[in-house]
Amino acid sequence: MTLGSTSLARSLSRKGFLVETASAPESGLVACEEFDPEYVVLDLNLAGLSGLNVIQPMLALSPNARILVLTGYASIQTTVSAMKLGACHYLPKPASVADIVNALINDESDQVEAFEDNALTVRHLEWEYIQRKLAQHGGNIAATARALRMHRRTLQRKLSKRRPSDAIGDIG
């Protein structure tokens, strides 16, 4: 089951997984109750809510589920929190489908190595943060610039640049 990305769901289906998707925490819990998934791919940001709040209720419904948390806002603190709550793996975006499948299937946890291998550049983190703030302000550049304490023209320049190339071709 994936809670977040539909493109990831399609990719996992092509790899032979039977995939159910949910776009919100509530529908994810309902799907978990109905299908008792073996694997769960959980996005950390679920329509502005934290995916961390869904881990324990999912495990209560499906105690044998292996939960993988994906996020574009990776940090050591959220990795530790996710693992303490019961997630088996935590991968920063962009993550390839192969990395996701490997994390779901393998029992060995190499969280520190995976985190270092997929470490995001400062430019990419900035891009992701700006995009998140822009979405929170409904695409309003002036309001986003105020929230970021940035001049509107500076924000427009940053938005006119392409997404950092370290993410091209990966899921995220």
C-alpha positions as CSV (number, residue, x, y, z in Angstrom):
1,M,0.0,0.0,0.0
2,T,1.3,3.5,-0.7
3,L,0.1,6.6,1.1
4,G,1.2,9.4,-1.0
5,S,2.6,9.1,-4.6
6,T,0.5,7.6,-7.4
7,S,3.5,7.5,-9.8
8,L,5.3,5.4,-7.2
9,A,2.2,3.1,-7.0
10,R,2.3,2.6,-10.8
11,S,6.1,1.8,-10.6
12,L,5.6,-0.7,-7.8
13,S,2.7,-2.4,-9.7
14,R,5.0,-2.9,-12.7
15,K,7.5,-4.6,-10.2
16,G,4.8,-7.1,-9.3
17,F,3.4,-5.6,-6.1
18,L,-0.4,-5.5,-5.6
19,V,-0.8,-1.8,-4.7
20,E,-3.6,0.0,-2.9
21,T,-3.3,3.8,-2.7
22,A,-4.6,6.4,-0.2
23,S,-4.2,10.1,-0.4
24,A,-5.0,11.0,3.2
25,P,-4.2,9.5,6.6
26,E,-7.9,8.4,7.2
27,S,-8.2,6.6,3.9
28,G,-4.8,5.0,4.5
29,L,-6.0,3.6,7.9
30,V,-9.2,2.3,6.2
31,A,-7.2,0.6,3.5
32,C,-4.9,-0.8,6.1
33,E,-7.8,-2.3,7.9
34,E,-9.4,-3.7,4.7
35,F,-6.3,-5.1,3.0
36,D,-3.8,-5.9,5.9
37,P,-0.8,-4.9,3.8
38,E,2.6,-6.6,4.0
39,Y,4.4,-3.4,3.0
40,V,3.4,0.3,3.4
41,V,5.2,3.2,1.7
42,L,4.3,6.3,3.7
43,D,5.0,9.9,2.7
44,L,6.1,12.1,5.6
45,N,4.0,15.0,4.3
46,L,0.4,14.0,3.8
47,A,-1.5,17.1,2.7
48,G,0.2,19.2,5.3
49,L,-0.1,16.5,8.1
50,S,2.8,14.5,9.4
51,G,2.9,10.8,8.3
52,L,4.6,10.1,11.6
53,N,1.2,10.3,13.3
54,V,-0.1,7.4,11.1
55,I,2.7,4.8,11.8
56,Q,1.4,3.5,15.2
57,P,-2.3,3.3,14.2
58,M,-1.3,1.4,11.0
59,L,0.8,-1.0,13.0
60,A,-2.1,-1.5,15.4
61,L,-4.3,-2.5,12.4
62,S,-1.6,-4.5,10.6
63,P,1.1,-5.5,13.1
64,N,3.2,-7.4,10.5
65,A,3.4,-4.5,8.0
66,R,6.8,-3.2,7.1
67,I,6.5,0.6,6.9
68,L,8.9,2.7,4.8
69,V,8.8,6.4,5.3
70,L,9.7,8.6,2.3
71,T,10.3,12.3,2.6
72,G,11.6,15.3,0.7
73,Y,12.5,16.9,4.0
74,A,14.9,14.4,5.4
75,S,16.5,15.0,8.8
76,I,18.2,12.8,11.4
77,Q,15.5,13.8,13.9
78,T,12.6,12.6,11.8
79,T,14.5,9.4,10.9
80,V,14.9,8.6,14.6
81,S,11.3,9.5,15.3
82,A,10.0,7.3,12.5
83,M,12.1,4.3,13.6
84,K,11.0,4.7,17.2
85,L,7.4,4.7,16.1
86,G,7.8,1.4,14.3
87,A,8.9,2.2,10.7
88,C,11.3,-0.3,9.3
89,H,13.0,2.1,6.9
90,Y,13.2,5.8,6.1
91,L,14.4,7.1,2.7
92,P,14.9,10.7,1.6
93,K,13.5,11.8,-1.7
94,P,14.4,11.5,-4.5
95,A,14.6,7.7,-4.1
96,S,14.7,5.3,-6.9
97,V,12.1,2.5,-7.2
98,A,15.0,0.0,-6.8
99,D,16.0,1.7,-3.5
100,I,12.3,1.6,-2.3
101,V,11.9,-2.1,-3.2
102,N,15.2,-3.0,-1.6
103,A,14.2,-1.2,1.6
104,L,10.8,-2.9,1.8
105,I,12.1,-6.4,1.1
106,N,15.5,-6.5,3.0
107,D,15.4,-7.2,6.7
108,E,18.8,-5.5,7.3
109,S,18.5,-1.8,8.1
110,D,21.2,0.4,6.7
111,Q,19.6,3.7,7.6
112,V,22.7,5.8,8.1
113,E,24.3,4.6,4.8
114,A,21.1,5.1,2.9
115,F,20.8,8.6,4.4
116,E,24.4,9.5,3.4
117,D,24.0,8.0,-0.1
118,N,20.9,10.0,-0.8
119,A,21.9,13.2,1.0
120,L,20.3,16.2,-0.6
121,T,22.2,19.2,-1.7
122,V,21.6,22.5,0.0
123,R,20.2,23.8,-3.4
124,H,17.7,20.9,-3.5
125,L,16.6,21.4,0.1
126,E,16.1,25.1,-0.6
127,W,14.0,24.3,-3.7
128,E,11.9,21.8,-1.9
129,Y,11.3,24.2,1.0
130,I,10.3,27.1,-1.3
131,Q,7.9,24.8,-3.2
132,R,6.3,23.7,0.1
133,K,5.8,27.3,1.2
134,L,4.5,28.3,-2.2
135,A,1.9,25.5,-2.0
136,Q,0.9,26.5,1.5
137,H,0.2,30.0,0.2
138,G,-1.8,28.8,-2.8
139,G,0.8,29.8,-5.3
140,N,0.8,33.4,-4.2
141,I,4.3,34.7,-4.7
142,A,4.0,37.9,-2.7
143,A,2.6,36.0,0.3
144,T,5.2,33.3,0.0
145,A,8.0,35.9,-0.2
146,R,6.7,37.5,3.0
147,A,6.5,34.1,4.8
148,L,10.1,33.4,3.7
149,R,11.2,36.9,4.6
150,M,12.5,37.3,1.1
151,H,12.1,40.0,-1.5
152,R,9.5,39.1,-4.0
153,R,11.9,39.5,-7.0
154,T,14.5,37.3,-5.3
155,L,11.8,34.6,-4.9
156,Q,10.7,35.0,-8.5
157,R,14.3,34.5,-9.7
158,K,14.7,31.4,-7.6
159,L,11.4,30.0,-9.0
160,S,12.4,30.8,-12.6
161,K,15.4,28.4,-12.2
162,R,14.9,24.7,-12.9
163,R,14.7,22.1,-10.1
164,P,18.2,21.1,-9.0
165,S,19.5,18.4,-11.4
166,D,20.4,15.9,-8.5
167,A,16.7,14.9,-8.6
168,I,16.1,14.3,-12.3
169,G,15.0,10.8,-13.1
170,D,14.1,9.7,-9.6
171,I,10.8,9.4,-7.8
172,G,10.1,12.4,-5.7
